[in-house]
Amino acid sequence: MQIILNGKPKEVAAGLTISELLKQLRLDIKQVVVERNASIVAKQGYERECLNDGDNLEIVHFVGGG
């Protein structure tokens, strides 16, 4: 199935959870915020929220600096 990830089309497996997607992208769950279809997803929902065909995701990764 296809989703939109940070404005770009991406093919993913059907039934993939947000948590599994973040693992595939090698992103630390503690350092990201996920917006799905214009709504912020609570971190507790990452394990149980399955992606749907056509979902629009924005993933923001926190970067420290000084």
PQR file of N, CA, C, O and H, with PARSE charges and radii, in Angstrom:
ATOM      1  N   MET A   1       0.840  -1.168   0.000 -0.4000 1.5000
ATOM      2  CA  MET A   1       0.000   0.000   0.000 -0.0000 2.0000
ATOM      3  C   MET A   1       0.888   1.235   0.000  0.5500 1.7000
ATOM      4  O   MET A   1       2.087   1.156   0.267 -0.5500 1.4000
ATOM      5  N   GLN A   2       0.287   2.363  -0.300 -0.4000 1.5000
ATOM      6  CA  GLN A   2       1.079   3.585  -0.392 -0.0000 2.0000
ATOM      7  C   GLN A   2       0.602   4.627   0.618  0.5500 1.7000
ATOM      8  O   GLN A   2      -0.595   4.858   0.789 -0.5500 1.4000
ATOM      9  H   GLN A   2      -0.687   2.427  -0.517  0.4000 1.0000
ATOM     10  N   ILE A   3       1.585   5.248   1.284 -0.4000 1.5000
ATOM     11  CA  ILE A   3       1.309   6.358   2.185 -0.0000 2.0000
ATOM     12  C   ILE A   3       2.094   7.569   1.676  0.5500 1.7000
ATOM     13  O   ILE A   3       2.922   7.455   0.773 -0.5500 1.4000
ATOM     14  H   ILE A   3       2.557   5.060   1.145  0.4000 1.0000
ATOM     15  N   ILE A   4       1.820   8.707   2.264 -0.4000 1.5000
ATOM     16  CA  ILE A   4       2.618   9.896   2.005 -0.0000 2.0000
ATOM     17  C   ILE A   4       3.421  10.153   3.275  0.5500 1.7000
ATOM     18  O   ILE A   4       2.847  10.352   4.346 -0.5500 1.4000
ATOM     19  H   ILE A   4       1.147   8.800   2.998  0.4000 1.0000
ATOM     20  N   LEU A   5       4.732  10.148   3.160 -0.4000 1.5000
ATOM     21  CA  LEU A   5       5.619  10.334   4.299 -0.0000 2.0000
ATOM     22  C   LEU A   5       6.424  11.601   4.100  0.5500 1.7000
ATOM     23  O   LEU A   5       7.260  11.680   3.201 -0.5500 1.4000
ATOM     24  H   LEU A   5       5.198   9.986   2.290  0.4000 1.0000
ATOM     25  N   ASN A   6       6.174  12.583   4.932 -0.4000 1.5000
ATOM     26  CA  ASN A   6       6.845  13.882   4.838 -0.0000 2.0000
ATOM     27  C   ASN A   6       6.781  14.427   3.414  0.5500 1.7000
ATOM     28  O   ASN A   6       7.768  14.927   2.875 -0.5500 1.4000
ATOM     29  H   ASN A   6       5.495  12.519   5.663  0.4000 1.0000
ATOM     30  N   GLY A   7       5.584  14.316   2.816 -0.4000 1.5000
ATOM     31  CA  GLY A   7       5.328  14.895   1.502 -0.0000 2.0000
ATOM     32  C   GLY A   7       5.723  14.044   0.308  0.5500 1.7000
ATOM     33  O   GLY A   7       5.551  14.470  -0.834 -0.5500 1.4000
ATOM     34  H   GLY A   7       4.782  13.910   3.254  0.4000 1.0000
ATOM     35  N   LYS A   8       6.256  12.833   0.554 -0.4000 1.5000
ATOM     36  CA  LYS A   8       6.694  11.969  -0.548 -0.0000 2.0000
ATOM     37  C   LYS A   8       5.990  10.619  -0.475  0.5500 1.7000
ATOM     38  O   LYS A   8       5.818  10.071   0.613 -0.5500 1.4000
ATOM     39  H   LYS A   8       6.396  12.487   1.482  0.4000 1.0000
ATOM     40  N   PRO A   9       5.580  10.074  -1.630 -0.5600 1.5000
ATOM     41  CA  PRO A   9       4.947   8.748  -1.627  0.2800 2.0000
ATOM     42  C   PRO A   9       5.926   7.671  -1.155  0.5500 1.7000
ATOM     43  O   PRO A   9       7.115   7.716  -1.474 -0.5500 1.4000
ATOM     44  N   LYS A  10       5.408   6.700  -0.387 -0.4000 1.5000
ATOM     45  CA  LYS A  10       6.244   5.595   0.094 -0.0000 2.0000
ATOM     46  C   LYS A  10       5.398   4.337   0.130  0.5500 1.7000
ATOM     47  O   LYS A  10       4.276   4.347   0.638 -0.5500 1.4000
ATOM     48  H   LYS A  10       4.443   6.664  -0.128  0.4000 1.0000
ATOM     49  N   GLU A  11       5.934   3.262  -0.407 -0.4000 1.5000
ATOM     50  CA  GLU A  11       5.286   1.954  -0.353 -0.0000 2.0000
ATOM     51  C   GLU A  11       5.630   1.289   0.973  0.5500 1.7000
ATOM     52  O   GLU A  11       6.794   1.233   1.371 -0.5500 1.4000
ATOM     53  H   GLU A  11       6.845   3.254  -0.820  0.4000 1.0000
ATOM     54  N   VAL A  12       4.595   0.783   1.657 -0.4000 1.5000
ATOM     55  CA  VAL A  12       4.787   0.058   2.906 -0.0000 2.0000
ATOM     56  C   VAL A  12       3.897  -1.177   2.900  0.5500 1.7000
ATOM     57  O   VAL A  12       2.949  -1.270   2.120 -0.5500 1.4000
ATOM     58  H   VAL A  12       3.649   0.829   1.334  0.4000 1.0000
ATOM     59  N   ALA A  13       4.212  -2.117   3.772 -0.4000 1.5000
ATOM     60  CA  ALA A  13       3.421  -3.345   3.881 -0.0000 2.0000
ATOM     61  C   ALA A  13       2.073  -3.052   4.523  0.5500 1.7000
ATOM     62  O   ALA A  13       1.976  -2.212   5.418 -0.5500 1.4000
ATOM     63  H   ALA A  13       4.983  -2.042   4.405  0.4000 1.0000
ATOM     64  N   ALA A  14       1.050  -3.732   4.075 -0.4000 1.5000
ATOM     65  CA  ALA A  14      -0.283  -3.604   4.678 -0.0000 2.0000
ATOM     66  C   ALA A  14      -0.210  -4.062   6.132  0.5500 1.7000
ATOM     67  O   ALA A  14       0.484  -5.028   6.449 -0.5500 1.4000
ATOM     68  H   ALA A  14       1.128  -4.414   3.348  0.4000 1.0000
ATOM     69  N   GLY A  15      -0.925  -3.369   7.010 -0.4000 1.5000
ATOM     70  CA  GLY A  15      -0.962  -3.740   8.414 -0.0000 2.0000
ATOM     71  C   GLY A  15       0.205  -3.240   9.243  0.5500 1.7000
ATOM     72  O   GLY A  15       0.302  -3.560  10.428 -0.5500 1.4000
ATOM     73  H   GLY A  15      -1.488  -2.584   6.752  0.4000 1.0000
ATOM     74  N   LEU A  16       1.097  -2.460   8.641 -0.4000 1.5000
ATOM     75  CA  LEU A  16       2.262  -1.932   9.344 -0.0000 2.0000
ATOM     76  C   LEU A  16       1.813  -0.937  10.407  0.5500 1.7000
ATOM     77  O   LEU A  16       0.955  -0.093  10.147 -0.5500 1.4000
ATOM     78  H   LEU A  16       1.018  -2.200   7.679  0.4000 1.0000
ATOM     79  N   THR A  17       2.390  -1.034  11.606 -0.4000 1.5000
ATOM     80  CA  THR A  17       2.075  -0.062  12.650 -0.0000 2.0000
ATOM     81  C   THR A  17       3.045   1.114  12.554  0.5500 1.7000
ATOM     82  O   THR A  17       4.078   1.037  11.890 -0.5500 1.4000
ATOM     83  H   THR A  17       3.087  -1.719  11.817  0.4000 1.0000
ATOM     84  N   ILE A  18       2.691   2.187  13.224 -0.4000 1.5000
ATOM     85  CA  ILE A  18       3.571   3.357  13.254 -0.0000 2.0000
ATOM     86  C   ILE A  18       4.898   2.977  13.889  0.5500 1.7000
ATOM     87  O   ILE A  18       5.955   3.395  13.416 -0.5500 1.4000
ATOM     88  H   ILE A  18       1.851   2.250  13.764  0.4000 1.0000
ATOM     89  N   SER A  19       4.854   2.193  14.949 -0.4000 1.5000
ATOM     90  CA  SER A  19       6.071   1.740  15.624 -0.0000 2.0000
ATOM     91  C   SER A  19       6.976   0.964  14.666  0.5500 1.7000
ATOM     92  O   SER A  19       8.186   1.186  14.632 -0.5500 1.4000
ATOM     93  H   SER A  19       3.995   1.853  15.333  0.4000 1.0000
ATOM     94  N   GLU A  20       6.390   0.061  13.896 -0.4000 1.5000
ATOM     95  CA  GLU A  20       7.174  -0.734  12.940 -0.0000 2.0000
ATOM     96  C   GLU A  20       7.777   0.151  11.853  0.5500 1.7000
ATOM     97  O   GLU A  20       8.917  -0.058  11.440 -0.5500 1.4000
ATOM     98  H   GLU A  20       5.406  -0.120  13.924  0.4000 1.0000
ATOM     99  N   LEU A  21       7.015   1.137  11.392 -0.4000 1.5000
ATOM    100  CA  LEU A  21       7.541   2.065  10.391 -0.0000 2.0000
ATOM    101  C   LEU A  21       8.733   2.833  10.950  0.5500 1.7000
ATOM    102  O   LEU A  21       9.748   2.985  10.270 -0.5500 1.4000
ATOM    103  H   LEU A  21       6.088   1.307  11.727  0.4000 1.0000
ATOM    104  N   LEU A  22       8.616   3.315  12.180 -0.4000 1.5000
ATOM    105  CA  LEU A  22       9.725   4.055  12.787 -0.0000 2.0000
ATOM    106  C   LEU A  22      10.964   3.177  12.924  0.5500 1.7000
ATOM    107  O   LEU A  22      12.083   3.649  12.721 -0.5500 1.4000
ATOM    108  H   LEU A  22       7.791   3.192  12.732  0.4000 1.0000
ATOM    109  N   LYS A  23      10.774   1.914  13.265 -0.4000 1.5000
ATOM    110  CA  LYS A  23      11.911   0.982  13.348 -0.0000 2.0000
ATOM    111  C   LYS A  23      12.558   0.804  11.981  0.5500 1.7000
ATOM    112  O   LYS A  23      13.785   0.804  11.871 -0.5500 1.4000
ATOM    113  H   LYS A  23       9.865   1.532  13.429  0.4000 1.0000
ATOM    114  N   GLN A  24      11.740   0.650  10.932 -0.4000 1.5000
ATOM    115  CA  GLN A  24      12.278   0.509   9.573 -0.0000 2.0000
ATOM    116  C   GLN A  24      13.079   1.744   9.164  0.5500 1.7000
ATOM    117  O   GLN A  24      14.082   1.636   8.459 -0.5500 1.4000
ATOM    118  H   GLN A  24      10.744   0.649  11.021  0.4000 1.0000
ATOM    119  N   LEU A  25      12.630   2.911   9.609 -0.4000 1.5000
ATOM    120  CA  LEU A  25      13.306   4.164   9.277 -0.0000 2.0000
ATOM    121  C   LEU A  25      14.480   4.456  10.217  0.5500 1.7000
ATOM    122  O   LEU A  25      15.175   5.462  10.073 -0.5500 1.4000
ATOM    123  H   LEU A  25      11.815   2.998  10.182  0.4000 1.0000
ATOM    124  N   ARG A  26      14.685   3.550  11.184 -0.4000 1.5000
ATOM    125  CA  ARG A  26      15.762   3.687  12.178 -0.0000 2.0000
ATOM    126  C   ARG A  26      15.654   4.985  12.970  0.5500 1.7000
ATOM    127  O   ARG A  26      16.643   5.683  13.196 -0.5500 1.4000
ATOM    128  H   ARG A  26      14.121   2.732  11.301  0.4000 1.0000
ATOM    129  N   LEU A  27      14.427   5.290  13.384 -0.4000 1.5000
ATOM    130  CA  LEU A  27      14.171   6.478  14.192 -0.0000 2.0000
ATOM    131  C   LEU A  27      13.845   6.056  15.615  0.5500 1.7000
ATOM    132  O   LEU A  27      13.110   5.092  15.830 -0.5500 1.4000
ATOM    133  H   LEU A  27      13.623   4.723  13.200  0.4000 1.0000
ATOM    134  N   ASP A  28      14.386   6.769  16.579 -0.4000 1.5000
ATOM    135  CA  ASP A  28      14.131   6.510  17.986 -0.0000 2.0000
ATOM    136  C   ASP A  28      12.754   7.071  18.344  0.5500 1.7000
ATOM    137  O   ASP A  28      12.503   8.267  18.199 -0.5500 1.4000
ATOM    138  H   ASP A  28      14.984   7.552  16.405  0.4000 1.0000
ATOM    139  N   ILE A  29      11.876   6.202  18.809 -0.4000 1.5000
ATOM    140  CA  ILE A  29      10.518   6.589  19.139 -0.0000 2.0000
ATOM    141  C   ILE A  29      10.500   7.745  20.143  0.5500 1.7000
ATOM    142  O   ILE A  29       9.592   8.576  20.115 -0.5500 1.4000
ATOM    143  H   ILE A  29      12.080   5.230  18.927  0.4000 1.0000
ATOM    144  N   LYS A  30      11.483   7.799  21.015 -0.4000 1.5000
ATOM    145  CA  LYS A  30      11.534   8.846  22.038 -0.0000 2.0000
ATOM    146  C   LYS A  30      11.880  10.218  21.464  0.5500 1.7000
ATOM    147  O   LYS A  30      11.672  11.234  22.127 -0.5500 1.4000
ATOM    148  H   LYS A  30      12.220   7.124  21.038  0.4000 1.0000
ATOM    149  N   GLN A  31      12.403  10.258  20.246 -0.4000 1.5000
ATOM    150  CA  GLN A  31      12.884  11.514  19.682 -0.0000 2.0000
ATOM    151  C   GLN A  31      12.084  11.990  18.476  0.5500 1.7000
ATOM    152  O   GLN A  31      12.562  12.827  17.709 -0.5500 1.4000
ATOM    153  H   GLN A  31      12.572   9.433  19.707  0.4000 1.0000
ATOM    154  N   VAL A  32      10.876  11.469  18.300 -0.4000 1.5000
ATOM    155  CA  VAL A  32      10.058  11.891  17.169 -0.0000 2.0000
ATOM    156  C   VAL A  32       8.632  12.215  17.610  0.5500 1.7000
ATOM    157  O   VAL A  32       8.160  11.770  18.656 -0.5500 1.4000
ATOM    158  H   VAL A  32      10.488  10.789  18.923  0.4000 1.0000
ATOM    159  N   VAL A  33       7.979  12.993  16.786 -0.4000 1.5000
ATOM    160  CA  VAL A  33       6.547  13.237  16.908 -0.0000 2.0000
ATOM    161  C   VAL A  33       5.947  12.851  15.567  0.5500 1.7000
ATOM    162  O   VAL A  33       6.484  13.205  14.517 -0.5500 1.4000
ATOM    163  H   VAL A  33       8.362  13.354  15.936  0.4000 1.0000
ATOM    164  N   VAL A  34       4.833  12.125  15.597 -0.4000 1.5000
ATOM    165  CA  VAL A  34       4.185  11.674  14.376 -0.0000 2.0000
ATOM    166  C   VAL A  34       2.813  12.330  14.253  0.5500 1.7000
ATOM    167  O   VAL A  34       1.989  12.285  15.167 -0.5500 1.4000
ATOM    168  H   VAL A  34       4.396  11.838  16.449  0.4000 1.0000
ATOM    169  N   GLU A  35       2.600  12.939  13.092 -0.4000 1.5000
ATOM    170  CA  GLU A  35       1.290  13.486  12.760 -0.0000 2.0000
ATOM    171  C   GLU A  35       0.708  12.602  11.666  0.5500 1.7000
ATOM    172  O   GLU A  35       1.354  12.350  10.649 -0.5500 1.4000
ATOM    173  H   GLU A  35       3.269  12.976  12.349  0.4000 1.0000
ATOM    174  N   ARG A  36      -0.507  12.139  11.881 -0.4000 1.5000
ATOM    175  CA  ARG A  36      -1.174  11.266  10.913 -0.0000 2.0000
ATOM    176  C   ARG A  36      -2.481  11.932  10.490  0.5500 1.7000
ATOM    177  O   ARG A  36      -3.369  12.164  11.310 -0.5500 1.4000
ATOM    178  H   ARG A  36      -1.032  12.345  12.707  0.4000 1.0000
ATOM    179  N   ASN A  37      -2.579  12.229   9.210 -0.4000 1.5000
ATOM    180  CA  ASN A  37      -3.782  12.862   8.672 -0.0000 2.0000
ATOM    181  C   ASN A  37      -4.182  14.095   9.484  0.5500 1.7000
ATOM    182  O   ASN A  37      -5.344  14.267   9.852 -0.5500 1.4000
ATOM    183  H   ASN A  37      -1.857  12.040   8.545  0.4000 1.0000
ATOM    184  N   ALA A  38      -3.190  14.945   9.751 -0.4000 1.5000
ATOM    185  CA  ALA A  38      -3.360  16.243  10.422 -0.0000 2.0000
ATOM    186  C   ALA A  38      -3.680  16.139  11.915  0.5500 1.7000
ATOM    187  O   ALA A  38      -4.139  17.117  12.506 -0.5500 1.4000
ATOM    188  H   ALA A  38      -2.247  14.805   9.452  0.4000 1.0000
ATOM    189  N   SER A  39      -3.448  14.976  12.543 -0.4000 1.5000
ATOM    190  CA  SER A  39      -3.631  14.820  13.990 -0.0000 2.0000
ATOM    191  C   SER A  39      -2.383  14.191  14.596  0.5500 1.7000
ATOM    192  O   SER A  39      -1.845  13.221  14.061 -0.5500 1.4000
ATOM    193  H   SER A  39      -3.075  14.181  12.064  0.4000 1.0000
ATOM    194  N   ILE A  40      -1.928  14.747  15.715 -0.4000 1.5000
ATOM    195  CA  ILE A  40      -0.778  14.184  16.420 -0.0000 2.0000
ATOM    196  C   ILE A  40      -1.173  12.836  17.014  0.5500 1.7000
ATOM    197  O   ILE A  40      -2.242  12.700  17.609 -0.5500 1.4000
ATOM    198  H   ILE A  40      -2.366  15.534  16.149  0.4000 1.0000
ATOM    199  N   VAL A  41      -0.304  11.843  16.847 -0.4000 1.5000
ATOM    200  CA  VAL A  41      -0.541  10.508  17.400 -0.0000 2.0000
ATOM    201  C   VAL A  41       0.185  10.422  18.743  0.5500 1.7000
ATOM    202  O   VAL A  41       1.377  10.718  18.825 -0.5500 1.4000
ATOM    203  H   VAL A  41       0.565  11.953  16.364  0.4000 1.0000
ATOM    204  N   ALA A  42      -0.529  10.020  19.793 -0.4000 1.5000
ATOM    205  CA  ALA A  42       0.090   9.827  21.107 -0.0000 2.0000
ATOM    206  C   ALA A  42       1.096   8.684  21.017  0.5500 1.7000
ATOM    207  O   ALA A  42       0.851   7.680  20.349 -0.5500 1.4000
ATOM    208  H   ALA A  42      -1.498   9.780  19.726  0.4000 1.0000
ATOM    209  N   LYS A  43       2.226   8.846  21.694 -0.4000 1.5000
ATOM    210  CA  LYS A  43       3.276   7.820  21.643 -0.0000 2.0000
ATOM    211  C   LYS A  43       2.755   6.445  22.053  0.5500 1.7000
ATOM    212  O   LYS A  43       3.219   5.430  21.535 -0.5500 1.4000
ATOM    213  H   LYS A  43       2.426   9.662  22.237  0.4000 1.0000
ATOM    214  N   GLN A  44       1.785   6.401  22.988 -0.4000 1.5000
ATOM    215  CA  GLN A  44       1.218   5.125  23.420 -0.0000 2.0000
ATOM    216  C   GLN A  44       0.501   4.422  22.278  0.5500 1.7000
ATOM    217  O   GLN A  44       0.323   3.205  22.321 -0.5500 1.4000
ATOM    218  H   GLN A  44       1.407   7.226  23.409  0.4000 1.0000
ATOM    219  N   GLY A  45       0.087   5.166  21.257 -0.4000 1.5000
ATOM    220  CA  GLY A  45      -0.640   4.587  20.133 -0.0000 2.0000
ATOM    221  C   GLY A  45       0.247   4.034  19.034  0.5500 1.7000
ATOM    222  O   GLY A  45      -0.251   3.361  18.132 -0.5500 1.4000
ATOM    223  H   GLY A  45       0.232   6.155  21.223  0.4000 1.0000
ATOM    224  N   TYR A  46       1.546   4.298  19.082 -0.4000 1.5000
ATOM    225  CA  TYR A  46       2.447   3.867  18.007 -0.0000 2.0000
ATOM    226  C   TYR A  46       2.414   2.355  17.797  0.5500 1.7000
ATOM    227  O   TYR A  46       2.504   1.887  16.662 -0.5500 1.4000
ATOM    228  H   TYR A  46       1.950   4.846  19.815  0.4000 1.0000
ATOM    229  N   GLU A  47       2.287   1.587  18.881 -0.4000 1.5000
ATOM    230  CA  GLU A  47       2.314   0.119  18.786 -0.0000 2.0000
ATOM    231  C   GLU A  47       1.035  -0.454  18.194  0.5500 1.7000
ATOM    232  O   GLU A  47       1.065  -1.507  17.557 -0.5500 1.4000
ATOM    233  H   GLU A  47       2.214   1.967  19.803  0.4000 1.0000
ATOM    234  N   ARG A  48      -0.085   0.226  18.397 -0.4000 1.5000
ATOM    235  CA  ARG A  48      -1.365  -0.355  17.969 -0.0000 2.0000
ATOM    236  C   ARG A  48      -1.997   0.323  16.765  0.5500 1.7000
ATOM    237  O   ARG A  48      -2.941  -0.216  16.188 -0.5500 1.4000
ATOM    238  H   ARG A  48      -0.110   1.082  18.915  0.4000 1.0000
ATOM    239  N   GLU A  49      -1.503   1.486  16.373 -0.4000 1.5000
ATOM    240  CA  GLU A  49      -2.069   2.215  15.232 -0.0000 2.0000
ATOM    241  C   GLU A  49      -1.521   1.635  13.921  0.5500 1.7000
ATOM    242  O   GLU A  49      -0.345   1.811  13.604 -0.5500 1.4000
ATOM    243  H   GLU A  49      -0.736   1.923  16.842  0.4000 1.0000
ATOM    244  N   CYS A  50      -2.374   0.950  13.171 -0.4000 1.5000
ATOM    245  CA  CYS A  50      -1.984   0.418  11.869 -0.0000 2.0000
ATOM    246  C   CYS A  50      -2.194   1.485  10.798  0.5500 1.7000
ATOM    247  O   CYS A  50      -3.179   2.222  10.819 -0.5500 1.4000
ATOM    248  H   CYS A  50      -3.330   0.808  13.429  0.4000 1.0000
ATOM    249  N   LEU A  51      -1.262   1.549   9.878 -0.4000 1.5000
ATOM    250  CA  LEU A  51      -1.368   2.508   8.785 -0.0000 2.0000
ATOM    251  C   LEU A  51      -2.383   2.024   7.759  0.5500 1.7000
ATOM    252  O   LEU A  51      -2.578   0.823   7.577 -0.5500 1.4000
ATOM    253  H   LEU A  51      -0.462   0.950   9.861  0.4000 1.0000
ATOM    254  N   ASN A  52      -3.020   2.973   7.098 -0.4000 1.5000
ATOM    255  CA  ASN A  52      -3.985   2.681   6.043 -0.0000 2.0000
ATOM    256  C   ASN A  52      -3.491   3.253   4.729  0.5500 1.7000
ATOM    257  O   ASN A  52      -2.751   4.237   4.703 -0.5500 1.4000
ATOM    258  H   ASN A  52      -2.861   3.949   7.246  0.4000 1.0000
ATOM    259  N   ASP A  53      -3.905   2.634   3.650 -0.4000 1.5000
ATOM    260  CA  ASP A  53      -3.560   3.130   2.323 -0.0000 2.0000
ATOM    261  C   ASP A  53      -3.986   4.590   2.202  0.5500 1.7000
ATOM    262  O   ASP A  53      -5.127   4.938   2.504 -0.5500 1.4000
ATOM    263  H   ASP A  53      -4.506   1.835   3.671  0.4000 1.0000
ATOM    264  N   GLY A  54      -3.064   5.439   1.759 -0.4000 1.5000
ATOM    265  CA  GLY A  54      -3.365   6.857   1.564 -0.0000 2.0000
ATOM    266  C   GLY A  54      -3.115   7.732   2.774  0.5500 1.7000
ATOM    267  O   GLY A  54      -3.276   8.950   2.691 -0.5500 1.4000
ATOM    268  H   GLY A  54      -2.137   5.156   1.513  0.4000 1.0000
ATOM    269  N   ASP A  55      -2.719   7.134   3.922 -0.4000 1.5000
ATOM    270  CA  ASP A  55      -2.422   7.955   5.100 -0.0000 2.0000
ATOM    271  C   ASP A  55      -1.333   8.976   4.768  0.5500 1.7000
ATOM    272  O   ASP A  55      -0.411   8.704   4.000 -0.5500 1.4000
ATOM    273  H   ASP A  55      -2.588   6.145   3.989  0.4000 1.0000
ATOM    274  N   ASN A  56      -1.470  10.148   5.368 -0.4000 1.5000
ATOM    275  CA  ASN A  56      -0.488  11.216   5.204 -0.0000 2.0000
ATOM    276  C   ASN A  56       0.217  11.398   6.548  0.5500 1.7000
ATOM    277  O   ASN A  56      -0.387  11.849   7.522 -0.5500 1.4000
ATOM    278  H   ASN A  56      -2.219  10.369   5.992  0.4000 1.0000
ATOM    279  N   LEU A  57       1.502  11.042   6.586 -0.4000 1.5000
ATOM    280  CA  LEU A  57       2.282  11.127   7.823 -0.0000 2.0000
ATOM    281  C   LEU A  57       3.350  12.204   7.718  0.5500 1.7000
ATOM    282  O   LEU A  57       4.012  12.356   6.691 -0.5500 1.4000
ATOM    283  H   LEU A  57       1.992  10.676   5.795  0.4000 1.0000
ATOM    284  N   GLU A  58       3.496  12.936   8.795 -0.4000 1.5000
ATOM    285  CA  GLU A  58       4.617  13.865   8.954 -0.0000 2.0000
ATOM    286  C   GLU A  58       5.353  13.395  10.197  0.5500 1.7000
ATOM    287  O   GLU A  58       4.758  13.266  11.267 -0.5500 1.4000
ATOM    288  H   GLU A  58       2.958  12.813   9.629  0.4000 1.0000
ATOM    289  N   ILE A  59       6.643  13.141  10.055 -0.4000 1.5000
ATOM    290  CA  ILE A  59       7.460  12.718  11.199 -0.0000 2.0000
ATOM    291  C   ILE A  59       8.487  13.804  11.449  0.5500 1.7000
ATOM    292  O   ILE A  59       9.275  14.153  10.570 -0.5500 1.4000
ATOM    293  H   ILE A  59       7.126  13.245   9.186  0.4000 1.0000
ATOM    294  N   VAL A  60       8.464  14.330  12.662 -0.4000 1.5000
ATOM    295  CA  VAL A  60       9.419  15.369  13.047 -0.0000 2.0000
ATOM    296  C   VAL A  60      10.402  14.728  14.013  0.5500 1.7000
ATOM    297  O   VAL A  60      10.005  14.130  15.013 -0.5500 1.4000
ATOM    298  H   VAL A  60       7.824  14.046  13.376  0.4000 1.0000
ATOM    299  N   HIS A  61      11.692  14.857  13.706 -0.4000 1.5000
ATOM    300  CA  HIS A  61      12.768  14.275  14.504 -0.0000 2.0000
ATOM    301  C   HIS A  61      13.474  15.384  15.249  0.5500 1.7000
ATOM    302  O   HIS A  61      13.944  16.344  14.637 -0.5500 1.4000
ATOM    303  H   HIS A  61      12.015  15.343  12.893  0.4000 1.0000
ATOM    304  N   PHE A  62      13.556  15.263  16.571 -0.4000 1.5000
ATOM    305  CA  PHE A  62      14.222  16.272  17.384 -0.0000 2.0000
ATOM    306  C   PHE A  62      15.730  16.129  17.251  0.5500 1.7000
ATOM    307  O   PHE A  62      16.270  15.026  17.332 -0.5500 1.4000
ATOM    308  H   PHE A  62      13.174  14.484  17.067  0.4000 1.0000
ATOM    309  N   VAL A  63      16.396  17.244  17.050 -0.4000 1.5000
ATOM    310  CA  VAL A  63      17.854  17.269  16.910 -0.0000 2.0000
ATOM    311  C   VAL A  63      18.390  18.259  17.926  0.5500 1.7000
ATOM    312  O   VAL A  63      17.971  19.417  17.959 -0.5500 1.4000
ATOM    313  H   VAL A  63      15.958  18.140  16.985  0.4000 1.0000
ATOM    314  N   GLY A  64      19.309  17.806  18.749 -0.4000 1.5000
ATOM    315  CA  GLY A  64      19.932  18.696  19.732 -0.0000 2.0000
ATOM    316  C   GLY A  64      21.065  19.483  19.102  0.5500 1.7000
ATOM    317  O   GLY A  64      21.635  19.090  18.084 -0.5500 1.4000
ATOM    318  H   GLY A  64      19.650  16.866  18.722  0.4000 1.0000
ATOM    319  N   GLY A  65      21.364  20.560  19.710 -0.4000 1.5000
ATOM    320  CA  GLY A  65      22.464  21.393  19.208 -0.0000 2.0000
ATOM    321  C   GLY A  65      22.906  22.356  20.291  0.5500 1.7000
ATOM    322  O   GLY A  65      22.339  22.417  21.382 -0.5500 1.4000
ATOM    323  H   GLY A  65      20.901  20.879  20.537  0.4000 1.0000
ATOM    324  N   GLY A  66      23.921  23.091  19.955 -0.4000 1.5000
ATOM    325  CA  GLY A  66      24.389  24.004  20.990 -0.0000 2.0000
ATOM    326  C   GLY A  66      25.195  25.101  20.493  0.5500 1.7000
ATOM    327  O   GLY A  66      25.647  25.938  21.274 -0.5500 1.4000
ATOM    328  H   GLY A  66      24.382  23.042  19.069  0.4000 1.0000
TER
END
